[in-house]
Amino acid sequence: MPEFATALDSITRVHGVRGAMLVSVSDGLVVAESSMDGVDGAPVAALTASLAGRLRRTTEAAGRRLPTFIHLRAATGTVLAVPSNDDLLVVTIGAPDINVGLARLEMLHVAERGI
Amino acid sequence: MRSVGAMSDSIRAMTAQLVSDPASMIFLPLGEALRQRGQLDAAEKVALAGLGRYSESADAHDLYARILGDRGQLELAFDEWDIALRLEPDHVGAHKGIGFLYFVAGELDRALTHLETAARKLPDDDGAQTALARVKEALARRAAAGNGAGRETETAVPTEEQAAVPGADPSRLFLGLEGADDGLLLLDTRGLRLGGGLTSPEGDDVADAVSAHLAGVSQEASRTARLLGLGAWISLAAESPDGHLFVVAPTPETLLLLVREQSVPLGRLAVVADHAAGVARAWLEGLQ
């Protein structure tokens, strides 16, 4: 699926991004990935899909609309996620010094293009 | 309260007993002890092994439900408590658990039925009595609203310990901070609210429901960061079209949720959350 990889390349060019992928929300499987050197995509996909699902239920319980951007900050890295249409999640793994703002914009752009 | 050392000894002894006699019912207190220590993977393993042998035991289903509840898997927990009640209609733990789940789901009449049963059978159980009191308060507010009295802001019922500590009133936890009554929420890792409040954009009190779901979120965040080799998680932010959520852990046993309008930048939320976490830590120290 080269068109998926091309779309993800715009994200992986952002400073601090270690890799980006498209994940199926319903089954937590990798649909496409880009520049995931040193990162095992399968667990990233499964865990991020599960986390996004839980956050979705939490925002629903809070009476808010579904999340459009998720940012998990950890001691030595960052996980970003943007839900797209068609049961897909755009996921980015980054270093602690990742440019979150720029990565977010590129991810939203990829998601809005309706991959 | 038992010391950590005493509990470790107890767990070791129970584990040894279970190894020597795998058919022993000791898996019930062992699983509960592991759950209380937050060793949910181990507790689940013990509970499932026990359920494999005693699938008709309401106590075993109750134990597994409590573990699932701690994980934030509330629907599965409900199913397990439901099975427990089918096996043993008077099972107190299942009434208490299912009553709590109905409460956080906003089904107050059903919650009342189960919690009244639990509280009647466990008159000395603070958790059951407090939960029942909260349901009765919520029903009273609903009735008052139905009579045209309007919506009132819920006031959390403090535990006996909180009531005994000066300045520990949970409704005053974030006093002086922006959004002290609505938009700042402190909860424990089991999903029970400790202080603060939260309402939906429609004005409904959603603090308890969100707390229940958030416990699972934090466990998932922790698991994700750990398994991806990213170390401990620091914060979790979610941006939605009508509000931002920001979660931090003031202590290993608590979570702080900050909710603000979408116009408030996520970067500012991090600063406010950091400040509120400091306030929460000081408040928690006051309880000890």
HADDOCK unambig.tbl for C-alpha pairs under 7 A between the chains (distance, minus, plus):
assign (segid A and resid 44 and name CA) (segid B and resid 228 and name CA) 6.87 0.50 0.50
assign (segid A and resid 47 and name CA) (segid B and resid 224 and name CA) 5.60 0.50 0.50
assign (segid A and resid 51 and name CA) (segid B and resid 217 and name CA) 6.53 0.50 0.50
assign (segid A and resid 51 and name CA) (segid B and resid 220 and name CA) 5.72 0.50 0.50
assign (segid A and resid 51 and name CA) (segid B and resid 221 and name CA) 6.57 0.50 0.50
assign (segid A and resid 54 and name CA) (segid B and resid 216 and name CA) 7.00 0.50 0.50
assign (segid A and resid 54 and name CA) (segid B and resid 217 and name CA) 5.66 0.50 0.50
assign (segid A and resid 55 and name CA) (segid B and resid 217 and name CA) 6.31 0.50 0.50
assign (segid A and resid 58 and name CA) (segid B and resid 210 and name CA) 5.76 0.50 0.50
assign (segid A and resid 58 and name CA) (segid B and resid 213 and name CA) 5.44 0.50 0.50
assign (segid A and resid 58 and name CA) (segid B and resid 214 and name CA) 6.29 0.50 0.50
assign (segid A and resid 61 and name CA) (segid B and resid 206 and name CA) 6.73 0.50 0.50
assign (segid A and resid 61 and name CA) (segid B and resid 209 and name CA) 6.09 0.50 0.50
assign (segid A and resid 61 and name CA) (segid B and resid 210 and name CA) 5.51 0.50 0.50
assign (segid A and resid 62 and name CA) (segid B and resid 200 and name CA) 5.55 0.50 0.50
assign (segid A and resid 62 and name CA) (segid B and resid 206 and name CA) 5.79 0.50 0.50
assign (segid A and resid 62 and name CA) (segid B and resid 210 and name CA) 5.87 0.50 0.50
assign (segid A and resid 63 and name CA) (segid B and resid 200 and name CA) 4.89 0.50 0.50
assign (segid A and resid 63 and name CA) (segid B and resid 201 and name CA) 6.54 0.50 0.50
assign (segid A and resid 64 and name CA) (segid B and resid 242 and name CA) 6.06 0.50 0.50
assign (segid A and resid 64 and name CA) (segid B and resid 243 and name CA) 6.63 0.50 0.50
assign (segid A and resid 65 and name CA) (segid B and resid 240 and name CA) 5.94 0.50 0.50
assign (segid A and resid 65 and name CA) (segid B and resid 241 and name CA) 6.30 0.50 0.50
assign (segid A and resid 65 and name CA) (segid B and resid 242 and name CA) 6.37 0.50 0.50
assign (segid A and resid 66 and name CA) (segid B and resid 240 and name CA) 5.81 0.50 0.50
assign (segid A and resid 67 and name CA) (segid B and resid 238 and name CA) 5.81 0.50 0.50
assign (segid A and resid 67 and name CA) (segid B and resid 239 and name CA) 5.30 0.50 0.50
assign (segid A and resid 67 and name CA) (segid B and resid 240 and name CA) 4.22 0.50 0.50
assign (segid A and resid 68 and name CA) (segid B and resid 239 and name CA) 5.68 0.50 0.50
assign (segid A and resid 68 and name CA) (segid B and resid 240 and name CA) 5.24 0.50 0.50
assign (segid A and resid 69 and name CA) (segid B and resid 238 and name CA) 5.72 0.50 0.50
assign (segid A and resid 69 and name CA) (segid B and resid 239 and name CA) 5.06 0.50 0.50
assign (segid A and resid 70 and name CA) (segid B and resid 237 and name CA) 5.68 0.50 0.50
assign (segid A and resid 70 and name CA) (segid B and resid 238 and name CA) 4.52 0.50 0.50
assign (segid A and resid 70 and name CA) (segid B and resid 239 and name CA) 6.41 0.50 0.50
assign (segid A and resid 71 and name CA) (segid B and resid 236 and name CA) 5.67 0.50 0.50
assign (segid A and resid 71 and name CA) (segid B and resid 237 and name CA) 5.02 0.50 0.50
assign (segid A and resid 71 and name CA) (segid B and resid 238 and name CA) 6.43 0.50 0.50
assign (segid A and resid 72 and name CA) (segid B and resid 235 and name CA) 6.02 0.50 0.50
assign (segid A and resid 72 and name CA) (segid B and resid 236 and name CA) 4.53 0.50 0.50
assign (segid A and resid 72 and name CA) (segid B and resid 237 and name CA) 6.49 0.50 0.50
assign (segid A and resid 73 and name CA) (segid B and resid 233 and name CA) 5.94 0.50 0.50
assign (segid A and resid 73 and name CA) (segid B and resid 234 and name CA) 5.45 0.50 0.50
assign (segid A and resid 73 and name CA) (segid B and resid 235 and name CA) 5.24 0.50 0.50
assign (segid A and resid 73 and name CA) (segid B and resid 236 and name CA) 6.24 0.50 0.50
assign (segid A and resid 74 and name CA) (segid B and resid 225 and name CA) 6.33 0.50 0.50
assign (segid A and resid 74 and name CA) (segid B and resid 230 and name CA) 5.78 0.50 0.50
assign (segid A and resid 74 and name CA) (segid B and resid 231 and name CA) 6.08 0.50 0.50
assign (segid A and resid 74 and name CA) (segid B and resid 232 and name CA) 5.55 0.50 0.50
assign (segid A and resid 74 and name CA) (segid B and resid 233 and name CA) 3.95 0.50 0.50
assign (segid A and resid 74 and name CA) (segid B and resid 234 and name CA) 4.98 0.50 0.50
assign (segid A and resid 75 and name CA) (segid B and resid 230 and name CA) 6.02 0.50 0.50
assign (segid A and resid 75 and name CA) (segid B and resid 231 and name CA) 5.14 0.50 0.50
assign (segid A and resid 75 and name CA) (segid B and resid 232 and name CA) 5.54 0.50 0.50
assign (segid A and resid 75 and name CA) (segid B and resid 233 and name CA) 6.22 0.50 0.50
assign (segid A and resid 75 and name CA) (segid B and resid 234 and name CA) 6.60 0.50 0.50
assign (segid A and resid 76 and name CA) (segid B and resid 230 and name CA) 4.77 0.50 0.50
assign (segid A and resid 76 and name CA) (segid B and resid 231 and name CA) 5.95 0.50 0.50
assign (segid A and resid 77 and name CA) (segid B and resid 230 and name CA) 5.16 0.50 0.50
